Amino acid sequence: MTIKPKSALAVLCALSFVSVAACGSPTSQDANAGDSLSGQQLVYVNYGGDTLKAAQAAWLDPFAKKTGVRIATDSPSDPAKVKAMVQAGNTTWDAIDIDSVSGAEGCGSLYAKRSELGVDVKDVAPQYVTDECGVPIMVQAVGLVYNTKKFGGNPPTKITDFMDVQKYPGKRLVFNYAPGSIDPLLLADGVAPDKLYPLDTTRAAAAIKKLGGNLTLDSTLAQEAQGLESGDFSMCLCYLGRAALSAQKGAPVDVVWDKAWEGWDAVYAVKGSKSPQAQAALMNFIATPAAQSAFTEQLPYGPTTPSAKPDVPADLKKWLPQNNIDKMGPQGEVVADMKWWVANADKTFAAWTAMTAG
């Protein structure tokens, strides 16, 4: 369940997804967190579906129980909405999970810097800390997922099979969002990993045109998961953590690890929050190895904290990128060039909109 921001605070204690501790008197555990947080209110936003369920179980409910902070949720993440509310001086979202490209673009203007809030990311691997605002939260792999019922004993074996609609006919799924879609699409079109950046948007547009009616662009990741679970697809350039949960639910899917692409999200504190202390406390909570482990146990994306030791179920462990590096090719995983993305975000987002408009 999600709650729209305008009504969230009015109904918090009536809804089952809010921690019981958040609506009652502080427990002894809450009191230890300090009276300054008890009773403060936050709205946490991410892309919805399985990701929201994972955040609720791993972070939001435990944090609410520990501190007495009341937390509502909303989805999907939308940087444009953040910009509108901050510019209007009416911040109703407090913490948001977004891609690191959009987050870096708004760092300091839409999102508070970690130094302003006292947020510590010492446990996070330095390669994921690519701006001054976000707390990196999950390492996401996008790879070729295929329908095991479609191709019998002749399944796809390499990422370029995604473009071969003669040998492997059927519907292709791609998330309709520039970062994490253009990059894997170009790899599928045959671009070598060491030549991926700068992204060739002209070539990406040609690949989309080539796929034509075989391509379905999913507006949300939850919709993409539904497509996998329905079985009405042949291949997908999918976020593998989501695909893993679809497989757990019985979807007929498997993965080709060849040239899997790796990116990461971060949680950002929206400027203008009425509860900045709670904002900072939640972000510090999320930045810990224990919290990151708890999330990976719910949704098999890799933690950004190297010392995290998640206890992942066996049926999900096979989907974790860190367990499959040897299957990705001589180059290993293809890692997002966040420096390039941040410098070229506006024109690349515009190019994606133009190439997918038809």
C-alpha positions as CSV (number, residue, x, y, z in Angstrom):
1,M,0.0,0.0,0.0
2,T,1.2,3.5,-0.7
3,I,-0.2,6.8,0.7
4,K,-0.3,10.1,-1.2
5,P,1.7,12.8,0.6
6,K,-1.3,15.2,1.0
7,S,-3.2,12.7,3.1
8,A,-0.3,10.7,4.6
9,L,0.0,12.4,8.0
10,A,-3.7,12.4,8.7
11,V,-4.0,8.6,8.4
12,L,-0.7,7.3,9.6
13,C,-1.9,5.5,12.7
14,A,-4.9,4.0,11.0
15,L,-2.8,2.1,8.4
16,S,-1.4,-1.3,8.9
17,F,1.9,-0.7,7.2
18,V,3.1,1.8,9.8
19,S,5.0,0.3,12.7
20,V,2.9,-0.1,15.8
21,A,5.6,1.5,17.8
22,A,5.3,4.6,15.7
23,C,1.7,5.1,16.8
24,G,1.8,4.3,20.4
25,S,3.9,5.4,23.4
26,P,7.7,5.1,22.9
27,T,9.1,1.8,24.0
28,S,12.2,1.6,26.1
29,Q,14.1,0.9,22.8
30,D,12.6,4.1,21.4
31,A,13.5,6.1,24.4
32,N,17.1,5.1,24.0
33,A,17.1,6.7,20.6
34,G,16.3,10.1,22.2
35,D,13.1,12.0,22.8
36,S,14.0,14.5,20.0
37,L,13.0,12.0,17.3
38,S,9.9,10.4,18.9
39,G,6.8,11.7,17.2
40,Q,8.6,13.2,14.2
41,Q,7.1,12.3,10.8
42,L,8.6,11.3,7.5
43,V,7.4,10.3,4.1
44,Y,9.8,7.8,2.3
45,V,9.5,7.4,-1.4
46,N,10.9,4.9,-3.9
47,Y,9.9,3.1,-7.1
48,G,7.2,1.0,-5.5
49,G,6.4,-2.7,-5.6
50,D,9.0,-5.1,-4.3
51,T,11.5,-2.4,-3.7
52,L,9.1,-0.6,-1.4
53,K,8.2,-3.8,0.5
54,A,11.9,-4.5,1.0
55,A,12.6,-1.0,2.3
56,Q,9.7,-1.3,4.6
57,A,10.8,-4.5,6.1
58,A,14.6,-3.8,6.2
59,W,14.6,-0.1,7.1
60,L,11.4,1.7,7.8
61,D,9.7,-0.6,10.3
62,P,12.9,-1.2,12.3
63,F,13.8,2.5,12.3
64,A,10.3,3.5,13.4
65,K,10.4,0.9,16.2
66,K,13.8,2.1,17.4
67,T,13.1,5.8,17.3
68,G,9.4,6.5,17.5
69,V,9.5,8.3,14.1
70,R,6.3,8.0,12.2
71,I,6.9,6.9,8.5
72,A,4.5,6.9,5.6
73,T,5.4,5.9,2.1
74,D,4.7,7.0,-1.5
75,S,5.7,5.9,-5.0
76,P,7.0,6.1,-7.6
77,S,10.1,8.3,-7.2
78,D,9.9,11.3,-9.4
79,P,12.6,14.0,-9.5
80,A,10.3,16.4,-11.2
81,K,7.9,16.3,-8.3
82,V,10.8,16.9,-5.9
83,K,11.8,20.0,-7.9
84,A,8.2,21.3,-7.9
85,M,7.7,20.9,-4.1
86,V,11.1,22.4,-3.2
87,Q,10.7,25.4,-5.4
88,A,7.1,25.9,-4.0
89,G,8.4,25.7,-0.5
90,N,6.1,22.8,0.3
91,T,8.2,19.7,0.9
92,T,5.9,16.7,1.5
93,W,8.5,14.0,0.7
94,D,11.4,13.7,3.1
95,A,13.6,10.9,1.9
96,I,13.7,9.5,-1.7
97,D,15.4,6.6,-3.4
98,I,16.4,7.7,-6.9
99,D,19.1,6.9,-9.4
100,S,22.4,8.5,-8.7
101,V,22.4,10.6,-11.9
102,S,19.2,12.5,-11.0
103,G,20.4,12.7,-7.4
104,A,23.7,14.3,-8.3
105,E,22.0,16.8,-10.5
106,G,19.9,18.0,-7.6
107,C,22.6,17.8,-5.0
108,G,22.7,21.0,-3.0
109,S,19.6,22.6,-4.6
110,L,16.9,19.9,-4.2
111,Y,18.7,17.6,-1.8
112,A,20.6,18.4,1.4
113,K,24.3,17.7,1.5
114,R,25.3,14.9,4.0
115,S,27.6,17.4,5.7
116,E,24.7,19.7,6.4
117,L,22.8,16.9,8.1
118,G,25.6,15.0,9.8
119,V,25.2,11.9,7.7
120,D,28.1,9.5,7.7
121,V,28.9,7.1,4.8
122,K,32.2,5.7,6.2
123,D,31.0,2.1,5.7
124,V,30.0,2.6,2.0
125,A,32.5,1.6,-0.7
126,P,34.1,4.8,-2.0
127,Q,33.3,4.0,-5.7
128,Y,29.6,4.3,-5.0
129,V,29.9,7.7,-3.3
130,T,29.6,9.9,-6.4
131,D,28.1,13.1,-5.0
132,E,27.9,15.0,-1.7
133,C,24.2,14.3,-0.9
134,G,23.2,10.7,-1.3
135,V,23.6,7.5,0.7
136,P,24.2,4.7,-1.8
137,I,21.9,1.9,-1.0
138,M,21.9,-0.9,-3.6
139,V,24.1,-2.2,-6.4
140,Q,21.7,-3.0,-9.3
141,A,22.6,-5.2,-12.2
142,V,20.7,-5.0,-15.5
143,G,21.0,-8.1,-17.6
144,L,19.4,-10.2,-20.2
145,V,16.4,-12.2,-18.7
146,Y,14.6,-14.6,-20.9
147,N,11.5,-16.8,-20.9
148,T,12.6,-20.4,-20.3
149,K,9.4,-21.7,-22.0
150,K,9.9,-19.8,-25.3
151,F,13.1,-21.3,-26.6
152,G,13.4,-24.9,-25.2
153,G,16.9,-26.3,-25.5
154,N,18.1,-23.3,-27.5
155,P,18.0,-20.3,-25.1
156,P,19.9,-17.1,-25.6
157,T,23.6,-17.2,-24.5
158,K,24.8,-13.6,-25.0
159,I,23.4,-10.1,-24.6
160,T,23.4,-9.4,-28.3
161,D,20.7,-12.1,-28.7
162,F,18.3,-9.5,-27.4
163,M,18.5,-7.8,-30.9
164,D,18.1,-11.0,-32.9
165,V,14.3,-11.2,-33.4
166,Q,14.6,-13.7,-36.2
167,K,16.4,-16.4,-34.1
168,Y,14.6,-15.4,-30.9
169,P,11.2,-13.9,-31.8
170,G,8.8,-12.3,-29.4
171,K,8.2,-9.4,-27.1
172,R,11.2,-7.5,-25.6
173,L,10.8,-5.6,-22.3
174,V,12.8,-2.5,-21.3
175,F,12.3,0.0,-18.5
176,N,11.3,3.4,-19.9
177,Y,14.0,5.3,-18.1
178,A,17.3,6.6,-19.6
179,P,20.0,5.5,-17.1
180,G,20.1,1.8,-16.9
181,S,18.3,1.4,-20.2
182,I,20.4,3.1,-22.8
183,D,23.5,1.6,-21.5
184,P,22.4,-2.1,-21.6
185,L,20.6,-1.5,-24.9
186,L,23.8,-0.4,-26.5
187,L,25.6,-3.4,-25.1
188,A,22.9,-5.6,-26.6
189,D,23.4,-3.8,-29.9
190,G,27.1,-4.9,-29.9
191,V,28.9,-2.0,-28.4
192,A,32.0,-3.2,-26.6
193,P,32.1,-2.5,-22.8
194,D,35.3,-0.3,-23.1
195,K,33.6,1.8,-25.8
196,L,30.3,2.2,-24.1
197,Y,30.9,5.8,-22.8
198,P,30.3,8.3,-24.1
199,L,26.9,6.8,-24.9
200,D,26.0,6.9,-28.6
201,T,22.3,8.0,-28.4
202,T,22.0,7.9,-32.2
203,R,22.9,4.3,-32.2
204,A,20.5,3.6,-29.3
205,A,17.7,5.3,-31.3
206,A,18.5,3.1,-34.3
207,A,18.4,0.0,-32.0
208,I,14.9,0.9,-30.8
209,K,13.7,1.5,-34.3
210,K,15.1,-1.9,-35.4
211,L,13.2,-3.6,-32.6
212,G,10.0,-1.8,-33.6
213,G,6.8,-3.5,-32.5
214,N,8.8,-6.2,-30.7
215,L,9.8,-3.7,-28.0
216,T,7.6,-2.8,-25.0
217,L,8.7,0.0,-22.7
218,D,7.5,-0.5,-19.1
219,S,6.6,2.7,-17.3
220,T,7.4,1.2,-13.9
221,L,9.6,-1.6,-12.6
222,A,6.5,-3.1,-10.9
223,Q,4.9,-3.3,-14.4
224,E,8.1,-5.0,-15.7
225,A,7.8,-7.6,-12.9
226,Q,4.2,-8.2,-13.8
227,G,5.3,-8.8,-17.4
228,L,7.8,-11.4,-16.3
229,E,5.3,-13.2,-14.1
230,S,2.6,-13.2,-16.8
231,G,5.0,-15.1,-19.2
232,D,3.9,-12.8,-22.0
233,F,7.5,-11.9,-23.1
234,S,10.5,-13.4,-24.7
235,M,13.4,-11.3,-23.4
236,C,14.0,-8.4,-21.0
237,L,16.8,-6.1,-20.2
238,C,15.7,-6.3,-16.6
239,Y,16.9,-5.3,-13.1
240,L,17.9,-8.6,-11.9
241,G,16.9,-8.2,-8.3
242,R,13.3,-7.7,-9.4
243,A,13.6,-10.7,-11.8
244,A,14.8,-12.8,-8.9
245,L,11.7,-12.2,-7.0
246,S,9.6,-12.9,-10.1
247,A,11.4,-16.2,-10.4
248,Q,10.7,-16.9,-6.7
249,K,7.0,-16.4,-7.4
250,G,7.2,-19.0,-10.2
251,A,7.9,-16.8,-13.3
252,P,9.6,-18.9,-16.1
253,V,12.8,-16.8,-16.2
254,D,16.5,-17.3,-16.3
255,V,19.4,-14.9,-16.8
256,V,22.3,-14.5,-19.2
257,W,25.1,-12.8,-17.3
258,D,27.1,-11.7,-20.4
259,K,28.0,-8.0,-20.1
260,A,25.6,-7.3,-17.3
261,W,25.5,-3.6,-16.5
262,E,25.9,-2.3,-12.9
263,G,24.5,0.9,-11.5
264,W,23.3,2.0,-8.0
265,D,20.6,4.1,-6.3
266,A,21.0,6.3,-3.4
267,V,18.6,7.8,-0.8
268,Y,18.5,11.6,-0.7
269,A,17.2,14.0,1.9
270,V,14.7,16.4,0.3
271,K,15.3,20.0,1.2
272,G,12.7,21.8,3.2
273,S,11.7,18.8,5.3
274,K,9.9,19.6,8.5
275,S,11.8,16.8,10.3
276,P,15.5,17.2,9.4
277,Q,16.7,15.4,12.5
278,A,14.6,12.3,11.6
279,Q,15.8,12.6,7.9
280,A,19.4,12.5,9.0
281,A,18.8,9.7,11.5
282,L,17.1,7.5,8.9
283,M,19.9,8.1,6.4
284,N,22.5,7.2,9.0
285,F,20.5,4.1,9.8
286,I,20.4,3.1,6.1
287,A,24.1,3.6,5.7
288,T,25.1,0.8,8.1
289,P,26.2,-2.7,7.0
290,A,23.4,-4.2,9.1
291,A,20.7,-2.3,7.4
292,Q,22.2,-2.9,4.0
293,S,22.3,-6.6,4.7
294,A,18.7,-6.6,5.8
295,F,17.7,-5.0,2.5
296,T,19.7,-7.5,0.4
297,E,18.0,-10.4,2.3
298,Q,14.6,-9.0,1.1
299,L,15.6,-8.1,-2.4
300,P,18.8,-9.5,-4.0
301,Y,20.6,-6.3,-5.0
302,G,24.1,-6.1,-3.7
303,P,24.9,-3.9,-0.7
304,T,27.1,-0.9,-1.1
305,T,28.8,-1.6,2.3
306,P,31.7,-4.1,1.8
307,S,31.4,-5.5,5.3
308,A,27.7,-6.4,5.0
309,K,27.1,-10.1,5.3
310,P,23.6,-10.7,4.1
311,D,22.0,-14.1,4.7
312,V,20.4,-14.5,1.3
313,P,18.1,-17.5,0.5
314,A,19.7,-20.0,-1.9
315,D,17.1,-19.4,-4.6
316,L,17.9,-15.7,-4.6
317,K,21.6,-16.0,-4.1
318,K,22.1,-17.1,-7.7
319,W,20.8,-13.7,-8.9
320,L,23.4,-11.6,-7.0
321,P,25.9,-10.0,-9.4
322,Q,28.8,-10.5,-7.0
323,N,28.3,-14.3,-7.2
324,N,28.4,-14.3,-11.0
325,I,31.3,-12.1,-12.1
326,D,33.0,-15.0,-13.8
327,K,30.0,-15.3,-16.2
328,M,30.0,-11.7,-17.3
329,G,32.9,-12.0,-19.8
330,P,36.5,-11.1,-19.6
331,Q,35.7,-7.6,-18.5
332,G,33.5,-8.6,-15.6
333,E,30.5,-6.4,-14.9
334,V,30.1,-3.2,-17.0
335,V,30.0,-0.4,-14.4
336,A,28.1,2.8,-15.0
337,D,30.3,5.9,-15.7
338,M,28.5,8.2,-13.2
339,K,30.9,11.1,-14.0
340,W,29.9,11.0,-17.6
341,W,26.2,10.6,-16.8
342,V,26.1,13.5,-14.5
343,A,27.9,15.8,-17.0
344,N,25.6,14.7,-19.8
345,A,22.3,14.0,-18.1
346,D,20.1,16.7,-19.5
347,K,20.8,16.0,-23.2
348,T,20.8,12.2,-22.7
349,F,17.4,12.3,-20.9
350,A,16.1,14.4,-23.8
351,A,17.5,12.0,-26.4
352,W,15.8,9.1,-24.6
353,T,12.5,10.9,-24.6
354,A,12.8,11.7,-28.3
355,M,13.8,8.1,-29.3
356,T,11.0,6.5,-27.3
357,A,8.2,9.0,-28.1
358,G,6.9,7.1,-31.1
